[in-house]
């Protein structure tokens, strides 16, 4: 998959997580579950495309999230998404990623992302909730949603990124 298509798919996920998702969610869960579909695809980019691609995509789409949804402090989501995407790509740089490994990394990365965002908000006193409350009311339900979403898009995302990897290798061999 070319970088233009990756950006287009992430932009589609960005629109879905900000609009359509909340129409499908029951009213009692609207404040509790926070979708991070763009983060999931950035993590797939980190797993299958490399850490630098995940860093750039994380910084760009995190800043877009900061501007569109969370305008109180700019850069929190950009920093967090870029850092988590880079670390995911770095940790599995030379390893072949299986379904279980990908789901585990997305679970751990989503936990890290939400924890980083919580503590940055806590430092700047934008939240007065305890960490235990945030984990039980926001972070854990969001992690379950991320795992479910990652499980649904795992096969298509892996095929897209593997096609990109095989195309890049064949271009290098031709030169």
N, C-alpha and C positions, 0 to 999 in steps of 0.2 A: 504494500500500500504506500502510495506516495505521501509526502508530508502534507500536500494540499488536501488529500482525502482524510488523513488523520485529523487535521484541523477541522474539516467539515463535520466529521463524525462527533468530535468532542463538542463542537458548537451545537450540534443537534441535541446531545446529552445535556448540555448547559440549558438549552431552552426547555427541555422536558423536565428537568429537575426544578426549574423555577416556575413553571406554569402548569402543565398537564398533570404532574404528579400529585399536586394538592387537590385536584378535582377528584382523583381516585381514592384518596385517603379519607377514612372516617373522620368526622369532626373532632372526636375525642383524642385523636392521635396527631393532629396537625402541629401542635407545639412541641411534641415529643420526638417525632422522627424527622431527621434532617437528611435528605438525600445528598449523596456525594458521587453522582454518576460520572462527573468529569474527573474526579480524583481516581475512580476505578480505572478509567481508560488511560489516564496518565500513568498509573501503576502498570497497566499492561504494556504501555510503551516502554516503561523502564525495564520490565521483564524481558521483552522480546526485541526491542529496538536499541536499547542502551541508556545509560544513565544521563548522558548529556541531552539527549532528546527529551527524556522525562523532566529534566531540570528546566529546559526552555519552555516546554508545554506547561509545566506546573507554575512557573513564574507568570507566564502570560495569562493563563486561564484563572489562576488565583487572583491576579490583579483585576481581571474582568469580574470575578465574584465580589471582590472588595468594592468595586465601583457600582455594581448593580444591586447588591443585596445588603452588604454590611458596611455602610458608609461612615461609621463612627471613627474607625482608625483604618487608614489605608495601608495595605501591605501585610497585614496579619495572615490572611489566607494565601497570598502570593508567596510569602516566605515559607509558610508551613507546607503548602503543596509542592513547592520547588524542592525543599529539603527532603520531604518524605519520598518524592519521586526519585530524587538523586540517590538517596540511601537504598531504596529498593533495587534500583538498577545496579548499584555498587555491590550490594550483598549477593546478588545472583548473577553477577557479570559472566562468570565462566561456567556456570552450572546450567544444566538442562532443566527447564521448569516443567514439572508435571502438574496435573490438576490440583492435587493436594498441596503442593508447594505454592502454587499461585494463590489458592484460596487462603492459605495460612499467611502468606505475605500481605495479601490485601487486608485480611483481618488485623494483623499487627500494625500495618501502616495506617489503617483507618483509626485504630486506637491511638497511635502516636500523633496523628494529625489532629484529632479532636482534643487530645490532652495538651498539645502545644498551644492550640487556639484558646483553650480554657485558661491555661496559666498566663498567657499574654493578656487576656482580658482581665484576669485576676490582678495582675501587676498594675495595670492601669485603672483598676477599680471600676470596670465596666460591668462587673457581675459581683453580686454579694452572696451567691449560692455556694454551698460547700462542694468540695470535689466529689464526695460520696453521692450527693444529690445529683450532680451533673452526670456522673457515671450511670446511676440507676435510671434517670429520667431521659437523658439525651444520647449518651455515648453508646451504651449497650444496644438499645433499639436500632440506632443508626448502623451499628456494626452488623447486626443481623440482616438489615436491608442491603447493605453493601455485599455481604457474602451471597445472598440470594441473587442480586443483580450480577455479580461476577460469575456466578455459576451459570446464569442464563446466557451471558455473552462470551463465555470462555472459548467455546469452539469457533464461533465466527472471528473473534479477535485473534486467536492463535493462527487461524488460516490466513487472515489478512497480513499479519506480521511475518509469518513464515514465507509467504509469497514475496514480500518485500526483501527479506533476507536472501532468498534464492536469486532474485533479480539483481541485487547488488553484487552478489558473488559472481554471477555470470558476466556482469559488466566489467568487474575487475579482471577476470580471466581473459576477456577479449582485448584489454589494453595491454 
